[in-house]
Amino acid sequence: MLGSALANIQDQDKAILHASCVCVAGCGLLIVGKSGAGKSGLALQMMALGAGLVADDRVALCMVEGRAQADAAPNIAGLIEARGIGLLKAMAAGPSPITYVVDLDQTEPARLPEPLTTVVLRQTVPLLRGGGVPNLAAALMQLLKSGRVDTEWPSN
């Protein structure tokens, strides 16, 4: 999914992507993966921990002052799918700058991985491989709130 969908829009200024997006402390997390990969489920878990819903299912992306920004498509703002329950109402967080991308189709073999990046529209952002990561929602919440330690630590 990541290889094709994000690659297809990397030179554009606007696009609509099949994804989900949440926001924590002004940092947007774009959640990508194939249909059924758990994008809405991860967003719901993060919302239960305090994240705001930017968009579910269709994320409207645009470049604003050199940064990729996410928002909900107008007809589905404030809605999120809960598999087996239905569409749920949620307070829409509104537009959010994309700070990270997590790809649920990719697994991370390293315990402490080297930083990866991807391109969202025209902006390079950190990429996380989220497939099979234990405690993913909690780890992502902490990442968005406080960041992560440089891979060179403690040597620099």
DORONU-499933 format. One record per residue: residue number from 1; residue in three letters; z, y, x of N, C-alpha, C, CB in turn. Coordinates in Angstrom, 2 decimals. Glycine has a CB too. Layout:
N
{NUM, "ALA", {Z, Y, X}, {Z, Y, X}, {Z, Y, X}, {Z, Y, X}};
...
// end
This chain:
156
{1, "MET", {0.00, -1.20, 0.84}, {0.00, 0.00, 0.00}, {0.00, 1.24, 0.87}, {1.22, 0.01, -0.95}};
{2, "LEU", {0.94, 1.29, 1.82}, {1.05, 2.48, 2.64}, {-0.24, 2.74, 3.40}, {2.21, 2.34, 3.62}};
{3, "GLY", {-0.79, 1.68, 3.97}, {-1.99, 1.83, 4.76}, {-3.13, 2.46, 3.98}, {-2.42, 0.51, 5.28}};
{4, "SER", {-3.28, 2.13, 2.72}, {-4.41, 2.65, 1.97}, {-4.08, 3.92, 1.20}, {-4.92, 1.62, 1.02}};
{5, "ALA", {-3.04, 3.91, 0.39}, {-2.77, 5.05, -0.48}, {-2.47, 6.33, 0.30}, {-1.61, 4.73, -1.40}};
{6, "LEU", {-1.56, 6.27, 1.27}, {-1.25, 7.48, 2.04}, {-2.40, 7.83, 2.97}, {0.04, 7.28, 2.84}};
{7, "ALA", {-3.08, 6.84, 3.52}, {-4.22, 7.12, 4.39}, {-5.33, 7.83, 3.63}, {-4.76, 5.83, 5.02}};
{8, "ASN", {-5.51, 7.49, 2.36}, {-6.56, 8.09, 1.55}, {-6.31, 9.55, 1.23}, {-6.71, 7.32, 0.27}};
{9, "ILE", {-5.07, 10.02, 1.36}, {-4.76, 11.40, 0.98}, {-4.32, 12.27, 2.15}, {-3.67, 11.41, -0.07}};
{10, "GLN", {-4.36, 11.76, 3.37}, {-3.78, 12.49, 4.49}, {-4.50, 13.78, 4.84}, {-3.76, 11.62, 5.69}};
{11, "ASP", {-5.70, 13.97, 4.37}, {-6.41, 15.21, 4.64}, {-6.52, 16.11, 3.41}, {-7.79, 14.91, 5.17}};
{12, "GLN", {-5.76, 15.78, 2.38}, {-5.82, 16.55, 1.14}, {-4.65, 17.51, 1.04}, {-5.84, 15.60, -0.08}};
{13, "ASP", {-4.78, 18.48, 0.14}, {-3.70, 19.42, -0.13}, {-2.94, 19.07, -1.40}, {-4.24, 20.83, -0.24}};
{14, "LYS", {-3.53, 18.20, -2.24}, {-2.89, 17.76, -3.49}, {-3.29, 16.33, -3.76}, {-3.28, 18.68, -4.68}};
{15, "ALA", {-2.38, 15.57, -4.40}, {-2.70, 14.20, -4.80}, {-1.62, 13.72, -5.76}, {-2.80, 13.25, -3.57}};
{16, "ILE", {-1.97, 12.71, -6.54}, {-0.98, 12.00, -7.36}, {-0.92, 10.58, -6.84}, {-1.35, 12.04, -8.90}};
{17, "LEU", {0.30, 10.12, -6.55}, {0.51, 8.83, -5.89}, {1.37, 7.94, -6.77}, {1.15, 9.02, -4.51}};
{18, "HIS", {1.02, 6.65, -6.82}, {1.87, 5.67, -7.51}, {3.06, 5.40, -6.60}, {1.08, 4.33, -7.85}};
{19, "ALA", {4.20, 6.03, -6.92}, {5.39, 5.97, -6.09}, {6.57, 6.49, -6.90}, {5.21, 6.81, -4.78}};
{20, "SER", {7.73, 6.55, -6.27}, {8.90, 7.20, -6.84}, {9.42, 8.18, -5.80}, {10.01, 6.16, -7.26}};
{21, "CYS", {10.25, 9.12, -6.23}, {10.81, 10.09, -5.30}, {12.18, 10.54, -5.80}, {9.87, 11.31, -5.12}};
{22, "VAL", {13.14, 10.57, -4.89}, {14.47, 11.10, -5.18}, {14.79, 12.18, -4.17}, {15.55, 9.97, -5.16}};
{23, "CYS", {15.82, 12.95, -4.47}, {16.21, 14.06, -3.60}, {17.72, 14.03, -3.40}, {15.77, 15.41, -4.20}};
{24, "VAL", {18.15, 14.21, -2.15}, {19.56, 14.28, -1.80}, {19.73, 15.45, -0.84}, {20.07, 12.94, -1.16}};
{25, "ALA", {20.60, 16.38, -1.18}, {20.90, 17.52, -0.31}, {19.63, 18.25, 0.13}, {21.67, 17.05, 0.92}};
{26, "GLY", {18.69, 18.41, -0.79}, {17.46, 19.13, -0.49}, {16.43, 18.33, 0.29}, {17.78, 20.35, 0.26}};
{27, "CYS", {16.70, 17.05, 0.53}, {15.78, 16.18, 1.28}, {15.14, 15.19, 0.32}, {16.52, 15.44, 2.43}};
{28, "GLY", {13.81, 15.19, 0.27}, {13.10, 14.28, -0.62}, {12.75, 12.98, 0.08}, {11.84, 14.93, -1.14}};
{29, "LEU", {12.92, 11.87, -0.62}, {12.57, 10.54, -0.13}, {11.46, 10.00, -1.01}, {13.80, 9.57, -0.12}};
{30, "LEU", {10.29, 9.80, -0.44}, {9.16, 9.21, -1.14}, {9.26, 7.70, -0.99}, {7.80, 9.76, -0.60}};
{31, "ILE", {9.32, 6.99, -2.11}, {9.47, 5.54, -2.12}, {8.13, 4.93, -2.51}, {10.61, 5.08, -3.11}};
{32, "VAL", {7.54, 4.17, -1.58}, {6.23, 3.57, -1.82}, {6.33, 2.05, -1.73}, {5.19, 4.10, -0.81}};
{33, "GLY", {5.35, 1.39, -2.32}, {5.27, -0.07, -2.31}, {4.36, -0.52, -3.44}, {6.68, -0.70, -2.45}};
{34, "LYS", {4.00, -1.78, -3.39}, {3.14, -2.35, -4.42}, {3.85, -2.34, -5.76}, {2.71, -3.77, -4.05}};
{35, "SER", {3.09, -2.52, -6.82}, {3.66, -2.65, -8.16}, {4.65, -3.81, -8.16}, {2.55, -2.86, -9.24}};
{36, "GLY", {5.84, -3.57, -8.65}, {6.87, -4.61, -8.70}, {7.71, -4.71, -7.44}, {6.24, -5.91, -8.96}};
{37, "ALA", {7.48, -3.85, -6.45}, {8.22, -3.92, -5.18}, {9.66, -3.43, -5.31}, {7.51, -3.11, -4.12}};
{38, "GLY", {9.96, -2.68, -6.38}, {11.33, -2.19, -6.57}, {11.51, -0.71, -6.36}, {12.24, -2.91, -5.66}};
{39, "LYS", {10.44, 0.05, -6.48}, {10.52, 1.50, -6.28}, {11.46, 2.16, -7.29}, {9.12, 2.13, -6.39}};
{40, "SER", {11.27, 1.86, -8.56}, {12.13, 2.45, -9.60}, {13.56, 1.93, -9.46}, {11.59, 2.12, -11.01}};
{41, "GLY", {13.71, 0.65, -9.12}, {15.05, 0.08, -8.95}, {15.82, 0.75, -7.83}, {14.95, -1.41, -8.67}};
{42, "LEU", {15.15, 1.00, -6.70}, {15.80, 1.70, -5.59}, {16.15, 3.12, -6.00}, {14.89, 1.71, -4.34}};
{43, "ALA", {15.24, 3.80, -6.69}, {15.54, 5.16, -7.16}, {16.75, 5.15, -8.09}, {14.31, 5.76, -7.88}};
{44, "LEU", {16.82, 4.20, -8.99}, {17.98, 4.10, -9.91}, {19.28, 3.87, -9.15}, {17.77, 2.98, -10.92}};
{45, "GLN", {19.24, 2.97, -8.15}, {20.44, 2.72, -7.34}, {20.88, 3.99, -6.64}, {20.18, 1.61, -6.32}};
{46, "MET", {19.93, 4.73, -6.09}, {20.27, 5.96, -5.39}, {20.77, 7.03, -6.36}, {19.06, 6.48, -4.62}};
{47, "MET", {20.21, 7.07, -7.57}, {20.69, 8.01, -8.59}, {22.13, 7.71, -8.96}, {19.79, 7.97, -9.84}};
{48, "ALA", {22.47, 6.43, -9.03}, {23.85, 6.05, -9.33}, {24.81, 6.51, -8.23}, {23.96, 4.52, -9.50}};
{49, "LEU", {24.29, 6.72, -7.03}, {25.10, 7.19, -5.90}, {25.02, 8.71, -5.73}, {24.64, 6.51, -4.62}};
{50, "GLY", {24.29, 9.39, -6.62}, {24.27, 10.84, -6.60}, {22.93, 11.50, -6.31}, {25.21, 11.30, -5.62}};
{51, "ALA", {21.88, 10.73, -6.06}, {20.56, 11.32, -5.82}, {20.00, 11.90, -7.12}, {19.59, 10.28, -5.23}};
{52, "GLY", {19.14, 12.88, -6.98}, {18.44, 13.45, -8.13}, {17.05, 12.83, -8.24}, {18.35, 14.98, -8.01}};
{53, "LEU", {16.59, 12.64, -9.46}, {15.25, 12.09, -9.69}, {14.22, 13.20, -9.60}, {15.17, 11.40, -11.06}};
{54, "VAL", {13.28, 13.04, -8.68}, {12.15, 13.96, -8.60}, {11.03, 13.40, -9.48}, {11.67, 14.15, -7.12}};
{55, "ALA", {10.68, 12.12, -9.27}, {9.59, 11.53, -10.04}, {9.66, 10.01, -9.97}, {8.22, 12.03, -9.53}};
{56, "ASP", {9.20, 9.38, -11.03}, {9.08, 7.92, -11.04}, {7.69, 7.55, -11.55}, {10.19, 7.27, -11.92}};
{57, "ASP", {7.08, 6.60, -10.90}, {5.79, 6.03, -11.24}, {4.62, 6.88, -10.76}, {5.69, 5.85, -12.73}};
{58, "ARG", {4.59, 8.13, -11.07}, {3.52, 9.03, -10.61}, {4.16, 10.25, -9.96}, {2.58, 9.46, -11.80}};
{59, "VAL", {3.91, 10.40, -8.67}, {4.45, 11.53, -7.93}, {3.31, 12.51, -7.63}, {5.15, 11.06, -6.61}};
{60, "ALA", {3.49, 13.74, -8.06}, {2.51, 14.79, -7.78}, {2.88, 15.43, -6.44}, {2.48, 15.87, -8.94}};
{61, "LEU", {1.97, 15.32, -5.48}, {2.20, 15.87, -4.15}, {1.32, 17.09, -3.94}, {1.91, 14.81, -3.07}};
{62, "CYS", {1.86, 18.08, -3.23}, {1.06, 19.24, -2.85}, {1.64, 19.85, -1.58}, {1.01, 20.29, -4.00}};
{63, "MET", {0.79, 20.53, -0.84}, {1.23, 21.24, 0.35}, {1.73, 22.62, -0.05}, {0.08, 21.35, 1.40}};
{64, "VAL", {2.94, 22.96, 0.39}, {3.53, 24.27, 0.12}, {4.05, 24.81, 1.45}, {4.67, 24.19, -0.97}};
{65, "GLU", {3.45, 25.89, 1.92}, {3.86, 26.51, 3.18}, {3.94, 25.50, 4.32}, {5.21, 27.20, 3.01}};
{66, "GLY", {2.93, 24.64, 4.42}, {2.84, 23.69, 5.51}, {3.66, 22.42, 5.37}, {3.22, 24.35, 6.73}};
{67, "ARG", {4.31, 22.25, 4.22}, {5.14, 21.06, 4.00}, {4.67, 20.32, 2.76}, {6.63, 21.44, 3.87}};
{68, "ALA", {4.71, 19.00, 2.85}, {4.40, 18.18, 1.67}, {5.57, 18.24, 0.70}, {4.09, 16.69, 2.08}};
{69, "GLN", {5.24, 18.51, -0.54}, {6.26, 18.64, -1.58}, {5.93, 17.69, -2.72}, {6.36, 20.11, -2.09}};
{70, "ALA", {6.97, 17.09, -3.30}, {6.81, 16.15, -4.41}, {7.37, 16.74, -5.68}, {7.48, 14.81, -4.09}};
{71, "ASP", {6.75, 16.37, -6.79}, {7.25, 16.73, -8.12}, {6.75, 15.66, -9.08}, {6.77, 18.17, -8.57}};
{72, "ALA", {7.27, 15.67, -10.28}, {6.84, 14.71, -11.29}, {5.58, 15.20, -11.98}, {7.95, 14.46, -12.33}};
{73, "ALA", {4.74, 14.26, -12.37}, {3.63, 14.61, -13.24}, {4.25, 15.16, -14.52}, {2.68, 13.38, -13.53}};
{74, "PRO", {3.70, 16.24, -15.08}, {4.34, 16.93, -16.21}, {4.70, 16.04, -17.41}, {3.44, 18.02, -16.69}};
{75, "ASN", {3.86, 15.08, -17.73}, {4.12, 14.27, -18.93}, {5.21, 13.22, -18.73}, {2.86, 13.60, -19.38}};
{76, "ILE", {5.67, 13.00, -17.49}, {6.72, 12.00, -17.27}, {7.93, 12.56, -16.52}, {6.15, 10.83, -16.49}};
{77, "ALA", {8.04, 13.87, -16.43}, {9.20, 14.48, -15.78}, {10.48, 14.08, -16.50}, {9.05, 16.03, -15.74}};
{78, "GLY", {11.48, 13.70, -15.74}, {12.77, 13.35, -16.33}, {12.82, 11.96, -16.94}, {13.14, 14.34, -17.36}};
{79, "LEU", {11.86, 11.09, -16.59}, {11.85, 9.71, -17.09}, {11.80, 8.74, -15.92}, {10.65, 9.47, -18.06}};
{80, "ILE", {12.52, 7.62, -16.06}, {12.48, 6.56, -15.05}, {12.52, 5.22, -15.74}, {13.65, 6.70, -14.04}};
{81, "GLU", {11.74, 4.28, -15.23}, {11.69, 2.94, -15.82}, {12.82, 2.09, -15.29}, {10.35, 2.27, -15.53}};
{82, "ALA", {13.52, 1.43, -16.21}, {14.53, 0.43, -15.86}, {14.01, -0.89, -16.40}, {15.96, 0.79, -16.45}};
{83, "ARG", {13.53, -1.73, -15.50}, {12.91, -2.99, -15.90}, {13.86, -3.79, -16.79}, {12.52, -3.82, -14.66}};
{84, "GLY", {13.34, -4.22, -17.94}, {14.13, -4.99, -18.89}, {14.96, -4.16, -19.84}, {15.02, -5.91, -18.16}};
{85, "ILE", {15.00, -2.85, -19.61}, {15.77, -1.95, -20.48}, {14.85, -0.95, -21.16}, {16.85, -1.20, -19.68}};
{86, "GLY", {13.93, -0.37, -20.41}, {12.98, 0.59, -20.96}, {12.97, 1.87, -20.16}, {13.31, 0.89, -22.41}};
{87, "LEU", {12.37, 2.91, -20.74}, {12.34, 4.22, -20.10}, {13.65, 4.93, -20.35}, {11.15, 5.06, -20.63}};
{88, "LEU", {14.24, 5.45, -19.30}, {15.51, 6.16, -19.39}, {15.28, 7.64, -19.13}, {16.54, 5.59, -18.39}};
{89, "LYS", {16.07, 8.47, -19.79}, {16.03, 9.91, -19.55}, {16.91, 10.22, -18.35}, {16.51, 10.71, -20.82}};
{90, "ALA", {16.49, 11.21, -17.58}, {17.27, 11.67, -16.42}, {17.01, 13.15, -16.24}, {16.89, 10.87, -15.13}};
{91, "MET", {17.97, 13.83, -15.65}, {17.78, 15.23, -15.32}, {16.76, 15.31, -14.20}, {19.13, 15.91, -14.91}};
{92, "ALA", {15.69, 16.05, -14.41}, {14.66, 16.19, -13.39}, {15.14, 17.13, -12.29}, {13.34, 16.72, -14.01}};
{93, "ALA", {15.05, 16.67, -11.05}, {15.51, 17.47, -9.91}, {14.55, 18.59, -9.57}, {15.71, 16.58, -8.70}};
{94, "GLY", {13.31, 18.48, -10.02}, {12.31, 19.50, -9.70}, {11.66, 19.23, -8.36}, {12.94, 20.88, -9.70}};
{95, "PRO", {10.81, 20.14, -7.92}, {10.07, 19.94, -6.67}, {11.00, 19.77, -5.47}, {9.15, 21.11, -6.42}};
{96, "SER", {10.57, 18.91, -4.55}, {11.39, 18.63, -3.37}, {10.48, 18.40, -2.16}, {12.30, 17.40, -3.61}};
{97, "PRO", {10.85, 18.93, -0.99}, {10.06, 18.66, 0.21}, {10.25, 17.21, 0.64}, {10.45, 19.63, 1.34}};
{98, "ILE", {9.17, 16.57, 1.07}, {9.25, 15.18, 1.54}, {9.82, 15.19, 2.95}, {7.85, 14.48, 1.49}};
{99, "THR", {10.96, 14.54, 3.10}, {11.65, 14.47, 4.39}, {11.49, 13.10, 5.03}, {13.13, 14.80, 4.21}};
{100, "TYR", {11.42, 12.05, 4.20}, {11.25, 10.67, 4.66}, {10.37, 9.91, 3.68}, {12.62, 9.96, 4.83}};
{101, "VAL", {9.74, 8.85, 4.18}, {9.03, 7.88, 3.35}, {9.66, 6.52, 3.64}, {7.47, 7.87, 3.63}};
{102, "VAL", {9.97, 5.76, 2.58}, {10.40, 4.37, 2.75}, {9.36, 3.49, 2.09}, {11.84, 4.13, 2.13}};
{103, "ASP", {8.87, 2.51, 2.85}, {7.86, 1.58, 2.36}, {8.53, 0.24, 2.08}, {6.69, 1.41, 3.39}};
{104, "LEU", {8.59, -0.14, 0.81}, {9.26, -1.38, 0.41}, {8.41, -2.62, 0.69}, {9.60, -1.32, -1.05}};
{105, "ASP", {7.16, -2.44, 1.06}, {6.29, -3.58, 1.40}, {6.45, -4.00, 2.85}, {4.84, -3.24, 1.12}};
{106, "GLN", {7.00, -3.15, 3.67}, {7.14, -3.45, 5.10}, {8.58, -3.83, 5.42}, {6.70, -2.24, 5.96}};
{107, "THR", {8.74, -4.83, 6.27}, {10.08, -5.21, 6.74}, {10.28, -4.68, 8.15}, {10.26, -6.76, 6.70}};
{108, "GLU", {11.53, -4.42, 8.48}, {11.87, -3.89, 9.80}, {12.50, -5.02, 10.62}, {12.85, -2.67, 9.69}};
{109, "PRO", {11.82, -5.49, 11.66}, {12.36, -6.59, 12.45}, {13.52, -6.17, 13.37}, {11.27, -7.19, 13.28}};
{110, "ALA", {13.57, -4.91, 13.76}, {14.59, -4.45, 14.70}, {15.87, -4.02, 14.00}, {14.05, -3.30, 15.54}};
{111, "ARG", {16.99, -4.36, 14.60}, {18.28, -3.93, 14.06}, {18.43, -2.42, 14.17}, {19.43, -4.64, 14.81}};
{112, "LEU", {18.04, -1.86, 15.30}, {18.05, -0.41, 15.54}, {16.63, 0.00, 15.91}, {19.09, -0.01, 16.67}};
{113, "PRO", {15.81, 0.27, 14.91}, {14.38, 0.50, 15.16}, {14.07, 1.83, 15.82}, {13.62, 0.42, 13.87}};
{114, "GLU", {12.98, 1.83, 16.56}, {12.43, 3.07, 17.10}, {11.87, 3.87, 15.92}, {11.33, 2.79, 18.19}};
{115, "PRO", {11.93, 5.19, 15.99}, {11.37, 6.01, 14.90}, {9.87, 5.79, 14.72}, {11.64, 7.48, 15.17}};
{116, "LEU", {9.45, 5.71, 13.47}, {8.05, 5.62, 13.08}, {7.71, 6.84, 12.24}, {7.75, 4.30, 12.30}};
{117, "THR", {6.42, 7.15, 12.15}, {5.99, 8.26, 11.30}, {4.79, 7.84, 10.47}, {5.65, 9.50, 12.15}};
{118, "THR", {4.55, 8.62, 9.43}, {3.35, 8.49, 8.62}, {2.93, 9.90, 8.21}, {3.59, 7.58, 7.36}};
{119, "VAL", {1.77, 10.01, 7.61}, {1.28, 11.32, 7.17}, {1.24, 11.35, 5.65}, {-0.13, 11.62, 7.77}};
{120, "VAL", {1.89, 12.35, 5.08}, {1.86, 12.61, 3.64}, {1.09, 13.91, 3.46}, {3.33, 12.70, 3.01}};
{121, "LEU", {-0.07, 13.80, 2.83}, {-1.01, 14.92, 2.76}, {-1.32, 15.34, 4.20}, {-0.44, 16.13, 1.91}};
{122, "ARG", {-0.88, 16.51, 4.61}, {-1.18, 16.98, 5.97}, {0.08, 17.04, 6.85}, {-1.83, 18.36, 5.92}};
{123, "GLN", {1.19, 16.48, 6.39}, {2.45, 16.57, 7.12}, {2.87, 15.20, 7.68}, {3.56, 17.12, 6.21}};
{124, "THR", {3.29, 15.17, 8.93}, {3.84, 13.96, 9.53}, {5.33, 13.91, 9.21}, {3.59, 13.93, 11.08}};
{125, "VAL", {5.76, 12.75, 8.66}, {7.17, 12.56, 8.28}, {7.64, 11.20, 8.79}, {7.36, 12.67, 6.74}};
{126, "PRO", {8.96, 11.05, 8.98}, {9.49, 9.76, 9.40}, {9.25, 8.67, 8.35}, {10.99, 9.87, 9.69}};
{127, "LEU", {8.91, 7.47, 8.83}, {8.66, 6.31, 7.98}, {9.74, 5.27, 8.23}, {7.25, 5.72, 8.24}};
{128, "LEU", {10.27, 4.73, 7.15}, {11.24, 3.64, 7.22}, {10.65, 2.42, 6.55}, {12.59, 4.05, 6.55}};
{129, "ARG", {10.84, 1.26, 7.16}, {10.40, 0.00, 6.56}, {11.59, -0.57, 5.80}, {9.86, -1.02, 7.65}};
{130, "GLY", {11.50, -0.57, 4.46}, {12.65, -0.90, 3.64}, {12.72, -2.30, 3.08}, {12.71, 0.01, 2.54}};
{131, "GLY", {11.67, -3.10, 3.24}, {11.67, -4.44, 2.67}, {12.78, -5.30, 3.24}, {10.33, -5.11, 2.91}};
{132, "GLY", {13.65, -5.83, 2.37}, {14.71, -6.74, 2.78}, {15.88, -6.10, 3.50}, {14.14, -7.75, 3.65}};
{133, "VAL", {15.97, -4.78, 3.55}, {17.08, -4.12, 4.23}, {18.32, -4.19, 3.34}, {16.72, -2.63, 4.58}};
{134, "PRO", {19.42, -4.78, 3.86}, {20.64, -4.83, 3.06}, {21.23, -3.43, 2.87}, {21.67, -5.77, 3.71}};
{135, "ASN", {21.85, -3.20, 1.74}, {22.50, -1.92, 1.45}, {21.56, -0.74, 1.59}, {23.69, -1.72, 2.36}};
{136, "LEU", {20.30, -0.94, 1.22}, {19.28, 0.09, 1.43}, {19.62, 1.40, 0.73}, {17.94, -0.41, 0.96}};
{137, "ALA", {20.01, 1.35, -0.53}, {20.30, 2.59, -1.27}, {21.42, 3.38, -0.60}, {20.68, 2.27, -2.72}};
{138, "ALA", {22.50, 2.72, -0.24}, {23.63, 3.40, 0.40}, {23.23, 3.96, 1.76}, {24.82, 2.45, 0.55}};
{139, "ALA", {22.47, 3.18, 2.54}, {22.04, 3.64, 3.86}, {21.13, 4.86, 3.74}, {21.32, 2.52, 4.62}};
{140, "LEU", {20.21, 4.83, 2.78}, {19.31, 5.97, 2.58}, {20.07, 7.21, 2.12}, {18.23, 5.61, 1.58}};
{141, "MET", {21.07, 7.03, 1.28}, {21.88, 8.18, 0.85}, {22.54, 8.84, 2.06}, {22.97, 7.72, -0.18}};
{142, "GLN", {23.12, 8.03, 2.93}, {23.79, 8.57, 4.12}, {22.78, 9.24, 5.05}, {24.54, 7.46, 4.87}};
{143, "LEU", {21.61, 8.62, 5.21}, {20.56, 9.20, 6.04}, {20.16, 10.58, 5.53}, {19.33, 8.28, 6.08}};
{144, "LEU", {19.93, 10.69, 4.22}, {19.49, 11.96, 3.65}, {20.58, 13.02, 3.73}, {19.06, 11.77, 2.20}};
{145, "LYS", {21.83, 12.61, 3.65}, {22.94, 13.57, 3.73}, {23.18, 14.05, 5.16}, {24.21, 12.95, 3.19}};
{146, "SER", {23.08, 13.13, 6.13}, {23.56, 13.45, 7.48}, {22.59, 13.17, 8.61}, {24.79, 12.72, 7.74}};
{147, "GLY", {21.45, 12.52, 8.35}, {20.51, 12.21, 9.42}, {20.93, 10.96, 10.18}, {20.39, 13.39, 10.37}};
{148, "ARG", {20.20, 10.68, 11.27}, {20.55, 9.53, 12.09}, {20.65, 9.93, 13.55}, {19.53, 8.40, 11.92}};
{149, "VAL", {21.31, 9.09, 14.31}, {21.54, 9.35, 15.72}, {20.24, 9.12, 16.48}, {22.67, 8.44, 16.28}};
{150, "ASP", {19.95, 9.97, 17.44}, {18.77, 9.84, 18.27}, {18.79, 8.49, 18.99}, {18.69, 10.99, 19.30}};
{151, "THR", {17.63, 7.86, 19.13}, {17.56, 6.55, 19.75}, {17.96, 6.59, 21.23}, {16.16, 5.99, 19.62}};
{152, "GLU", {17.98, 7.75, 21.86}, {18.39, 7.87, 23.25}, {19.90, 7.97, 23.42}, {17.73, 9.08, 23.87}};
{153, "TRP", {20.62, 8.10, 22.31}, {22.08, 8.21, 22.37}, {22.65, 6.97, 23.00}, {22.69, 8.42, 20.97}};
{154, "PRO", {23.67, 7.01, 23.80}, {24.44, 8.19, 24.22}, {23.96, 8.82, 25.52}, {25.88, 7.83, 24.38}};
{155, "SER", {22.78, 8.44, 25.99}, {22.34, 8.90, 27.30}, {21.86, 10.35, 27.33}, {21.24, 8.02, 27.78}};
{156, "ASN", {21.67, 10.98, 26.18}, {21.21, 12.38, 26.26}, {22.18, 13.31, 25.58}, {19.84, 12.54, 25.64}};
// end
